[in-house]
Amino acid sequence: MARVDISGRLAIGPDTGDAELVAAVDEWIATAVPGRWRSAAAKGRQAIRAVRSREEYADWYPAFAASGLVVATWPVAYGGLDLSPRQARLAEDRLAPYNLGRLNPLGLHNTAPALFAHGTEEQRLRFLPPMVANVERWCQMFSEPGAGSDLASLAMRAARDGDEWLLTGQKVWSTWAHRSEFAICLTRTDPSVPKRRGITYFLVDLRSPGVEVRELKHLGGEVDFNEVWLDEVRVPDFHRVGQEGDGWRVAAATLSGERQMVAGAGSGGVDRIGGSGVRRLVGIAQQRGVEPVMRDRLVRLYCEERVRGWTNDRVRATVKAGGTPGPAASIGKVHQSTLNQAIQMLATDMLGAAATAYPSAETWADALPYEVSGMLRSRANTIEGGTTEVNKNVIGEKVLGLPREPDPYHGCSWEDTPR
Ligand SMILES: Cc1cc2nc3c(=O)[nH]c(=O)nc-3n(C[C@H](O)[C@H](O)[C@H](O)COP(=O)(O)OP(=O)(O)OC[C@H]3O[C@@H](n4cnc5c(N)ncnc54)[C@H](O)[C@@H]3O)c2cc1C
């Protein structure tokens, strides 16, 4: 039996020696990871996917979360093991063959950074453990029909009512709102000051009266984002993160975490949002052979992906050394999103005619080959998490030192600024 405490947490911590740590993680794997998955792991990641359904993984996941290994560097009180980044990497190396992906990415990458940087201890203790266990799933409600790239012009109102706030307005493109319990949400609390100053950041329980979630369909037929209407939804003041009017600063912690996730410098990446990885394509080309032009495209993309990996390593190293990723996250986001689109397009081209022939016109979305749905999904990569154009503005201004984009309404109040 692996050495675990009564809650299932692995008995390792910052003082555990390397050999002991590795042995404890191996023991935990041997007892906690189902035997079928372990046997499949010997044959590679694809084999694990073949024997393990998403539902089965989600059912098993609380045991993984209880071990503390999901967020090994976080404090024990929030669901982690308080390990150093180096110790966590050792543990991660042992877990890697079993492909134990983290669930609730918008909680871990978008909500948690804001709570760590600007939340209270009570908020962290209340919200982080159920987030790690995936029993409270999170989504992000920032964008609105009139506020995407220019997010600071957002209009959802929040008005104080004693110990509560009343939220009214519309959000859009809220990924996974239809299967989340909570959302991080930006609201306008003071329209009389410049747009970035009158914003307040809330944690909204989507099960509250007055919340309506409507699903939107992707190009490839799948649903993963939504429109969300809030009509006088009551939110306790305990769910406000940061000071009233300081939500823009809190949002910066979220947006930086999001860019790292989308760029692949965090634990996820757009290459993991469906579709094919370049290594898989290399494997296929080696087996089946490809014609020279295709091979040339493949080699170029392979090289580019290596470069992206090194850039992400630099961002990770900066973060681990206590720095902030800053504009480097924008560079990664721009590069990775276009690179992933090129990889998914090549995967589709490698299918040849099979990429255009589906069994039934009625169920075409379900019948799409994996490569084609990945390619269609990848079109969003240059929009989600901040568009390529807007990230290029950030790179121009913050990296290249070019003049700022002109803003004729700089200093005007939100209510006096045209939208
Ligand atoms: C798949 C997907 C998932 C998403 N998930 C979420 C989510 O979970 N939560 C959430 O809050 N939002 C989400 N979004 C929204 C996303 O953040 C916005 O779509 C994005 O910020 C762009 O905003 P917009 O769609 O309003 O486009 P707009 O801002 O209207 O932009 C339209 C076009 O104008 C260009 N443009 C705009 N401003 C400038 C400028 N200053 N300089 C140069 N070009 C400019 C843009 O690059 C774009 O090409 C998601 C989007 C997608 C596609």
The ligand as an ORCA input file, in Angstrom:
! r2SCAN-3c Opt
* xyz 0 1
  C     -12.802     29.070    -28.862
  C     -12.926     30.319    -28.053
  C     -13.069     30.232    -26.694
  C     -13.197     31.373    -25.914
  N     -13.377     31.223    -24.573
  C     -13.592     32.319    -23.801
  C     -13.893     32.185    -22.417
  O     -13.950     31.073    -21.878
  N     -14.152     33.287    -21.706
  C     -14.114     34.549    -22.230
  O     -14.315     35.508    -21.511
  N     -13.835     34.724    -23.565
  C     -13.584     33.635    -24.351
  N     -13.324     33.788    -25.701
  C     -13.381     35.130    -26.279
  C     -12.044     35.660    -26.764
  O     -11.258     36.089    -25.687
  C     -12.380     36.797    -27.724
  O     -13.022     36.214    -28.840
  C     -11.148     37.518    -28.186
  O     -10.561     38.249    -27.132
  C     -11.474     38.491    -29.342
  O     -12.546     39.302    -29.045
  P     -13.792     39.440    -30.051
  O     -14.220     38.073    -30.434
  O     -14.786     40.336    -29.419
  O     -13.179     40.120    -31.357
  P     -12.893     41.665    -31.572
  O     -12.213     42.232    -30.389
  O     -14.169     42.336    -31.999
  O     -11.875     41.624    -32.768
  C     -12.265     41.494    -34.138
  C     -11.013     41.553    -34.998
  O     -10.380     42.846    -34.853
  C      -9.012     42.707    -34.480
  N      -8.639     43.762    -33.535
  C      -9.353     44.177    -32.453
  N      -8.695     45.152    -31.806
  C      -7.534     45.367    -32.480
  C      -6.430     46.258    -32.298
  N      -6.401     47.112    -31.271
  N      -5.409     46.195    -33.186
  C      -5.443     45.318    -34.230
  N      -6.467     44.457    -34.463
  C      -7.503     44.493    -33.594
  C      -8.943     41.341    -33.789
  O      -7.636     40.803    -33.839
  C      -9.952     40.532    -34.608
  O      -9.326     40.047    -35.769
  C     -13.163     32.661    -26.510
  C     -13.012     32.765    -27.902
  C     -12.906     31.621    -28.663
  C     -12.754     31.767    -30.138
*
